[in-house]
Amino acid sequence: MKYYSTNGNAPIADLHKAVVKGLAEDRGLYMPEEIKILPKVFFDNIQEMSFQQIAYNVASAFFGEDVDLDALQEIVNDTLSFDCPVVKVKDNIYSLELFHGPTLAFKDVGARFMARLLQYFIRQEGQHEQVNVLVATSGDTGSAVANGFLGVEGIHVYVLYPKGKVSPIQECQFTTLGKNITAIEVDGVFDDCQALVKSAFMDEALNQHMKLTSANSINVARFLPQAFYYFNAFARMKSLTSHLSPLTSNLVMCVPSGNFGNICAALFGHAMGLPVKRFIAANNANDIVFKYLQTGKYEPKASVQTLANAMDVGDPSNFARIINLYSLNNKLTNEATHHRITNLISGATYSDEQIKETMRQCYADTGYILDPHGACGYQALMDGLQEGEVGVFCETAHPAKFKEKVDDILGIDVEIPDRLAAFMKGQKQSVPMSKDFKDFKDYLMKQ
């Protein structure tokens, strides 16, 4: 499979280059030249398949031309050493629980897959040069990537995060690891961290000094595997709702969205034939894409800090992929592209107070504990489901990752899972950094 840049001014790349480079030479995001449609028989029998079997079929369509199939099976099985179950919350609303991995967040899937695929390519090359992974995080990405790559030979990870703007538990998950993980505490917001990473990839001297790649959702090996759990959700819903009308005509997927990699993977799944009627992108107060859906104008702006901090993104990188996908690689007009997008995707946006009220109401009505991000998804379904539709929202992180907030809002004491408690016992190790690229470059040039 070949990959092209969303900006259209970079050489075509193979998967190996797309994964190792992360970002194309023209600062665009890599897109596969072809999205293969999965056969009808796959969807007819999907409910009989395990999560790993489903993911292997999807992974084969994405990566099968470039990765040995036995190795790909091993990568998938090793990545998905945990389940992503669907749980009924109330009539016609279900939660896709994506927090059963090592760091209790949805990003475990993409991060673990990418770590194993990158190691596969390093071993294939037989090279001894260290690969350096740069990743910006607004919360869960850092912990998922750090733990996904922890101890992986030949790879060093630098996690950039905004000082004081991630939860204490999230911070513990990537600042206490040591080994091949370095945490960099940036005096700024997430967008500043992301800008530092992108600038590093474009700096010639830095790239001559060290081999760089990204593990943000800009990397095809990070965002594409997130499609796995949407296919799994469809399979589980086929089993759970067999008594309802045909699921293929009424399933709505709602995705809490920040950098838009997660919903982008869902849309790629839809392009492969996943039978979802429509999608809802649920935002916090950072409503740039919500406004695009209303007006057709994409106007990025500085992010604002909210209760759902992992979605505090003012210029979501992966929106460029969504535009590229529905403009047929810029062949359609802006108006035609907007029409295609809004035919399939609607938006919702919620303030901190609305998020809090949703968490309280859901807990009072159902006993289900939402984290602030999942609350946006749940409320968007409550507000937007139409008669006859069945909704699934992504519960993207375990509520215990936001324990102080959840306890305060709900007046409860959320139990901390053992694997999360273990992180909290570690010693914080981080490198303070300004948001000035010169300082970051100087630091990396000394490594």
C-alpha positions as CSV (number, residue, x, y, z in Angstrom):
1,M,0.0,0.0,0.0
2,K,1.3,3.5,-0.9
3,Y,0.6,6.6,1.2
4,Y,0.2,10.2,0.0
5,S,0.2,13.5,1.9
6,T,-2.9,15.5,2.6
7,N,-1.0,18.5,1.5
8,G,-0.2,16.9,-1.9
9,N,3.4,18.1,-2.2
10,A,5.4,15.2,-0.7
11,P,6.7,12.0,-2.4
12,I,4.5,8.9,-2.2
13,A,5.6,6.7,0.7
14,D,5.4,3.0,1.6
15,L,4.0,1.9,5.0
16,H,7.5,1.6,6.5
17,K,8.4,5.2,5.6
18,A,5.0,6.5,6.7
19,V,5.3,4.9,10.1
20,V,9.0,5.9,10.7
21,K,8.6,9.4,9.4
22,G,5.2,10.1,11.0
23,L,4.7,13.4,9.1
24,A,5.2,13.9,5.4
25,E,7.9,16.3,4.1
26,D,5.3,18.9,3.3
27,R,3.9,18.8,6.9
28,G,0.8,16.9,5.6
29,L,-0.6,13.7,7.1
30,Y,-0.2,10.4,5.3
31,M,-3.3,8.8,3.8
32,P,-3.6,5.3,2.2
33,E,-4.0,5.4,-1.6
34,E,-6.8,2.8,-1.3
35,I,-9.3,1.9,1.4
36,K,-10.3,-1.7,0.8
37,I,-14.0,-2.6,1.3
38,L,-14.4,-5.8,3.4
39,P,-16.5,-8.6,2.0
40,K,-20.2,-9.0,3.0
41,V,-19.5,-12.4,4.5
42,F,-17.2,-10.8,7.1
43,F,-20.1,-8.6,8.3
44,D,-22.6,-11.4,8.1
45,N,-20.6,-13.6,10.5
46,I,-18.8,-10.9,12.5
47,Q,-20.7,-11.6,15.7
48,E,-19.2,-15.1,15.8
49,M,-15.6,-13.8,15.8
50,S,-13.4,-12.8,18.7
51,F,-12.0,-9.2,19.0
52,Q,-8.6,-10.4,17.8
53,Q,-10.1,-12.2,14.8
54,I,-12.0,-9.1,13.8
55,A,-9.0,-6.9,14.2
56,Y,-6.8,-9.2,12.2
57,N,-9.2,-9.0,9.3
58,V,-9.3,-5.2,9.4
59,A,-5.5,-5.0,9.9
60,S,-4.9,-7.3,6.9
61,A,-6.9,-4.9,4.7
62,F,-4.8,-1.9,6.0
63,F,-1.4,-3.5,6.4
64,G,-1.4,-7.0,4.8
65,E,0.6,-5.9,1.7
66,D,3.5,-4.6,3.8
67,V,3.7,-6.8,6.8
68,D,4.2,-10.6,6.9
69,L,0.7,-12.0,7.8
70,D,2.0,-14.3,10.6
71,A,3.8,-11.3,12.1
72,L,0.7,-9.2,11.7
73,Q,-1.3,-11.8,13.6
74,E,1.2,-11.7,16.4
75,I,1.2,-7.9,16.5
76,V,-2.6,-7.9,16.7
77,N,-2.8,-10.6,19.4
78,D,-0.1,-8.9,21.5
79,T,-1.7,-5.5,21.1
80,L,-5.2,-6.7,22.1
81,S,-4.4,-8.6,25.3
82,F,-7.5,-7.0,26.7
83,D,-11.2,-6.6,25.7
84,C,-13.2,-3.5,24.6
85,P,-16.7,-4.6,25.7
86,V,-20.1,-3.0,24.9
87,V,-22.2,-2.3,28.0
88,K,-25.8,-1.3,28.1
89,V,-26.3,2.0,30.0
90,K,-30.0,2.5,29.3
91,D,-32.6,1.7,26.6
92,N,-31.0,2.2,23.2
93,I,-27.7,3.7,24.6
94,Y,-24.6,1.5,25.1
95,S,-21.1,2.3,26.2
96,L,-18.1,1.0,24.2
97,E,-15.6,0.7,27.1
98,L,-12.2,1.4,25.8
99,F,-10.5,1.6,29.2
100,H,-9.6,-2.0,29.9
101,G,-6.0,-1.7,28.6
102,P,-2.8,-1.2,30.6
103,T,-3.3,2.6,31.1
104,L,-7.1,2.5,31.2
105,A,-7.6,4.6,28.1
106,F,-8.6,4.1,24.5
107,K,-5.2,5.1,23.2
108,D,-3.7,1.8,24.5
109,V,-4.9,0.1,21.3
110,G,-3.2,2.4,18.8
111,A,-0.1,3.0,20.9
112,R,0.6,-0.7,21.5
113,F,0.0,-1.6,17.9
114,M,2.3,1.2,16.7
115,A,5.1,0.2,19.1
116,R,5.0,-3.4,17.8
117,L,4.8,-2.4,14.2
118,L,7.7,0.0,14.5
119,Q,9.8,-2.7,16.2
120,Y,8.9,-5.1,13.4
121,F,10.3,-2.6,10.8
122,I,13.4,-1.9,13.0
123,R,14.1,-5.7,13.2
124,Q,13.4,-6.1,9.5
125,E,16.0,-3.4,8.7
126,G,18.5,-5.0,11.1
127,Q,19.6,-1.5,12.0
128,H,21.2,-0.4,15.2
129,E,20.4,3.3,15.0
130,Q,18.0,4.4,17.8
131,V,14.5,5.6,16.7
132,N,13.3,8.5,18.8
133,V,9.5,8.9,19.2
134,L,8.1,12.4,19.9
135,V,4.6,12.5,21.3
136,A,2.5,15.5,22.4
137,T,-0.2,14.7,24.9
138,S,-3.2,16.5,26.4
139,G,-3.7,13.6,28.8
140,D,-4.1,9.9,27.8
141,T,-1.9,9.8,24.7
142,G,1.3,10.2,26.8
143,S,0.6,7.4,29.2
144,A,-0.6,5.0,26.5
145,V,2.4,5.7,24.2
146,A,4.9,5.6,27.1
147,N,3.6,2.3,28.4
148,G,3.1,0.9,24.9
149,F,6.8,1.5,24.1
150,L,8.2,0.9,27.6
151,G,11.3,-1.3,27.3
152,V,10.9,-1.8,23.5
153,E,14.5,-2.2,22.3
154,G,15.9,0.4,19.9
155,I,13.2,3.1,20.6
156,H,13.3,6.1,23.0
157,V,10.2,8.1,23.7
158,Y,9.9,11.8,24.5
159,V,6.5,12.7,26.0
160,L,5.7,16.5,25.8
161,Y,2.8,17.6,28.0
162,P,1.4,21.0,29.2
163,K,2.5,21.9,32.7
164,G,-0.4,21.8,35.2
165,K,-3.0,20.8,32.5
166,V,-3.1,17.0,32.8
167,S,-4.7,15.1,35.7
168,P,-2.3,14.0,38.5
169,I,-3.0,10.3,37.7
170,Q,-2.4,10.9,34.0
171,E,0.9,12.6,34.8
172,C,2.0,9.7,37.0
173,Q,1.5,7.3,34.2
174,F,4.3,8.7,32.0
175,T,6.6,10.7,34.4
176,T,7.4,7.7,36.7
177,L,8.6,5.1,34.2
178,G,12.2,5.9,33.5
179,K,14.0,3.5,31.2
180,N,13.5,4.5,27.6
181,I,10.8,7.1,28.5
182,T,11.6,10.9,29.0
183,A,8.8,13.2,30.1
184,I,9.1,16.9,29.0
185,E,6.9,19.4,31.0
186,V,6.2,22.3,28.6
187,D,5.2,25.7,30.0
188,G,2.2,26.1,27.7
189,V,-0.9,24.4,26.4
190,F,-1.3,21.2,24.3
191,D,-1.2,23.1,21.1
192,D,2.3,24.4,22.0
193,C,3.4,20.8,22.6
194,Q,2.0,19.7,19.3
195,A,3.7,22.7,17.5
196,L,7.1,21.7,19.1
197,V,6.7,18.1,17.8
198,K,5.8,19.2,14.3
199,S,8.6,21.8,14.2
200,A,11.1,19.1,15.2
201,F,10.1,16.9,12.2
202,M,10.7,19.8,9.9
203,D,14.1,20.8,11.3
204,E,16.9,19.5,9.0
205,A,19.7,19.7,11.5
206,L,17.7,17.9,14.1
207,N,16.7,15.1,11.7
208,Q,20.4,14.6,10.7
209,H,21.3,14.4,14.4
210,M,18.7,11.8,15.3
211,K,16.1,9.6,13.7
212,L,12.6,11.0,14.6
213,T,9.1,9.7,14.4
214,S,5.8,10.6,16.1
215,A,3.3,8.4,18.0
216,N,0.6,11.0,18.0
217,S,-2.5,10.2,16.0
218,I,-0.9,11.9,13.1
219,N,0.9,8.6,12.6
220,V,-0.9,6.1,10.5
221,A,0.1,3.2,12.8
222,R,-1.5,5.0,15.7
223,F,-4.8,6.1,14.3
224,L,-5.8,3.3,11.9
225,P,-5.8,0.5,14.5
226,Q,-8.4,2.5,16.4
227,A,-10.8,1.3,13.7
228,F,-10.6,-2.2,15.3
229,Y,-12.9,-1.5,18.2
230,Y,-15.6,0.0,16.1
231,F,-15.9,-3.2,14.1
232,N,-15.8,-5.1,17.5
233,A,-18.6,-2.8,18.7
234,F,-20.7,-3.6,15.7
235,A,-20.1,-7.3,16.3
236,R,-21.1,-7.1,20.0
237,M,-24.2,-5.0,19.1
238,K,-25.3,-7.5,16.6
239,S,-25.4,-10.1,19.4
240,L,-26.9,-7.8,22.1
241,T,-29.6,-6.3,19.9
242,S,-30.6,-9.3,17.8
243,H,-34.2,-8.8,19.0
244,L,-34.3,-5.3,17.6
245,S,-34.8,-4.2,14.0
246,P,-31.9,-4.8,11.6
247,L,-28.9,-3.1,13.2
248,T,-27.4,-2.1,9.9
249,S,-30.0,0.5,9.3
250,N,-30.1,2.3,12.7
251,L,-26.7,2.2,14.5
252,V,-25.3,5.6,15.6
253,M,-21.7,5.8,16.8
254,C,-20.8,8.8,19.0
255,V,-17.2,9.7,19.6
256,P,-15.9,12.2,22.1
257,S,-13.4,14.2,20.0
258,G,-10.3,16.3,20.6
259,N,-7.6,15.8,18.0
260,F,-10.1,13.8,15.9
261,G,-8.0,10.7,15.3
262,N,-10.5,8.4,17.0
263,I,-13.5,9.4,14.9
264,C,-11.3,9.5,11.9
265,A,-10.5,5.8,12.4
266,A,-14.2,5.2,12.7
267,L,-14.8,6.9,9.4
268,F,-12.2,4.8,7.7
269,G,-14.0,1.8,9.1
270,H,-17.2,3.1,7.6
271,A,-15.4,3.5,4.2
272,M,-14.4,-0.2,4.5
273,G,-18.1,-1.1,4.8
274,L,-18.8,-0.9,8.5
275,P,-22.6,-0.6,8.7
276,V,-23.1,2.5,10.8
277,K,-25.9,4.9,9.9
278,R,-24.2,8.0,11.1
279,F,-21.7,9.5,13.5
280,I,-21.7,12.2,16.1
281,A,-18.6,14.1,17.1
282,A,-19.0,15.2,20.7
283,N,-16.9,18.2,21.8
284,N,-16.3,20.1,25.0
285,A,-16.1,23.9,24.8
286,N,-13.4,23.5,22.1
287,D,-16.0,23.6,19.3
288,I,-14.0,24.3,16.2
289,V,-15.2,21.3,14.2
290,F,-18.7,21.7,15.6
291,K,-18.8,25.2,14.1
292,Y,-17.4,23.8,10.8
293,L,-20.3,21.4,10.6
294,Q,-22.7,24.3,11.1
295,T,-21.1,26.8,8.7
296,G,-18.6,25.0,6.4
297,K,-15.8,27.3,7.7
298,Y,-12.9,25.7,9.6
299,E,-11.4,28.4,11.9
300,P,-8.9,27.0,14.4
301,K,-8.2,29.0,17.5
302,A,-6.3,28.7,20.8
303,S,-7.7,25.9,22.9
304,V,-9.4,26.6,26.2
305,Q,-8.9,24.5,29.3
306,T,-11.9,22.3,30.3
307,L,-13.0,19.5,32.6
308,A,-12.6,17.1,29.7
309,N,-8.9,18.0,29.3
310,A,-7.9,15.3,26.8
311,M,-10.2,17.1,24.3
312,D,-8.7,20.5,24.8
313,V,-7.5,21.0,21.2
314,G,-8.0,24.2,19.2
315,D,-6.6,22.9,15.8
316,P,-7.3,19.2,15.5
317,S,-4.7,17.6,13.3
318,N,-6.7,14.7,12.0
319,F,-9.5,17.0,10.6
320,A,-7.2,17.3,7.6
321,R,-7.6,13.6,7.0
322,I,-11.4,13.9,7.2
323,I,-11.5,16.7,4.7
324,N,-9.2,14.7,2.4
325,L,-11.3,11.6,2.7
326,Y,-14.6,13.3,1.8
327,S,-13.1,15.7,-0.8
328,L,-11.7,12.7,-2.6
329,N,-8.2,14.1,-2.2
330,N,-9.3,17.6,-2.9
331,K,-11.2,16.8,-6.1
332,L,-14.4,18.2,-4.8
333,T,-15.3,21.8,-3.9
334,N,-15.4,22.9,-0.3
335,E,-19.2,23.1,-0.5
336,A,-19.5,19.6,-1.9
337,T,-17.1,18.2,0.7
338,H,-19.0,19.9,3.6
339,H,-22.2,18.4,2.2
340,R,-20.8,14.9,2.2
341,I,-19.4,15.3,5.7
342,T,-22.6,16.7,7.2
343,N,-24.6,13.9,5.6
344,L,-22.8,11.4,7.8
345,I,-21.5,13.4,10.8
346,S,-23.2,15.8,13.2
347,G,-21.7,17.6,16.1
348,A,-22.4,18.5,19.7
349,T,-20.6,20.7,22.2
350,Y,-20.9,20.9,26.0
351,S,-19.7,23.3,28.7
352,D,-18.1,22.1,31.9
353,E,-21.4,22.7,33.8
354,Q,-23.3,20.6,31.2
355,I,-20.7,17.8,31.5
356,K,-21.0,17.8,35.3
357,E,-24.8,17.7,35.1
358,T,-24.7,14.8,32.6
359,M,-22.4,12.8,34.9
360,R,-24.7,13.4,37.9
361,Q,-27.9,12.6,35.9
362,C,-26.5,9.4,34.3
363,Y,-25.2,8.2,37.7
364,A,-28.6,8.9,39.4
365,D,-30.6,7.3,36.6
366,T,-28.5,4.3,35.8
367,G,-25.7,3.9,38.3
368,Y,-23.2,4.1,35.5
369,I,-20.1,6.3,36.2
370,L,-19.0,8.4,33.3
371,D,-15.7,10.2,33.0
372,P,-15.9,13.8,31.7
373,H,-15.1,12.7,28.1
374,G,-17.5,9.9,27.9
375,A,-20.1,12.2,29.4
376,C,-19.9,14.3,26.2
377,G,-20.6,11.2,24.1
378,Y,-23.5,10.0,26.3
379,Q,-25.2,13.4,26.3
380,A,-24.8,13.8,22.6
381,L,-26.7,10.5,22.2
382,M,-29.4,11.6,24.7
383,D,-29.8,14.8,22.8
384,G,-29.4,13.5,19.2
385,L,-30.8,9.9,18.9
386,Q,-33.8,9.7,16.6
387,E,-36.7,7.3,16.9
388,G,-35.7,3.7,16.1
389,E,-31.9,4.4,16.4
390,V,-29.5,2.6,18.7
391,G,-26.6,4.6,20.0
392,V,-23.1,3.5,21.1
393,F,-20.8,6.1,22.7
394,C,-17.1,5.7,23.4
395,E,-16.2,5.7,27.1
396,T,-12.6,6.6,26.4
397,A,-11.0,6.5,29.9
398,H,-11.6,4.9,33.2
399,P,-13.3,7.4,35.6
400,A,-10.6,6.7,38.2
401,K,-8.1,8.5,35.8
402,F,-10.1,11.7,36.8
403,K,-10.7,10.6,40.4
404,E,-10.6,14.0,42.0
405,K,-13.1,15.5,39.5
406,V,-15.4,12.5,39.4
407,D,-15.5,12.1,43.2
408,D,-16.3,15.8,43.7
409,I,-19.0,15.9,41.0
410,L,-20.7,12.7,42.0
411,G,-20.0,12.7,45.7
412,I,-18.6,9.2,45.6
413,D,-15.2,7.5,46.1
414,V,-14.2,6.0,42.8
415,E,-12.2,2.8,43.3
416,I,-8.7,3.0,41.8
417,P,-7.8,-0.2,39.9
418,D,-4.6,-1.9,41.0
419,R,-2.7,-1.2,37.8
420,L,-3.5,2.5,38.2
421,A,-2.5,2.6,41.8
422,A,0.9,1.1,40.9
423,F,1.7,4.2,38.8
424,M,0.9,6.5,41.6
425,K,3.6,5.1,43.8
426,G,6.4,6.0,41.4
427,Q,8.8,9.0,41.6
428,K,8.1,11.9,39.1
429,Q,10.9,12.5,36.6
430,S,10.4,15.3,34.1
431,V,12.4,17.8,32.1
432,P,11.1,21.4,32.4
433,M,10.8,23.1,28.9
434,S,9.7,26.5,27.5
435,K,7.4,26.5,24.5
436,D,10.2,28.1,22.4
437,F,11.3,25.6,19.7
438,K,14.9,26.8,20.0
439,D,15.1,25.5,23.6
440,F,13.5,22.2,22.7
441,K,15.9,21.8,19.7
442,D,18.9,22.6,21.8
443,Y,17.9,20.0,24.4
444,L,17.4,17.2,21.7
445,M,20.7,18.1,20.0
446,K,22.5,17.2,23.2
447,Q,20.8,13.7,23.4
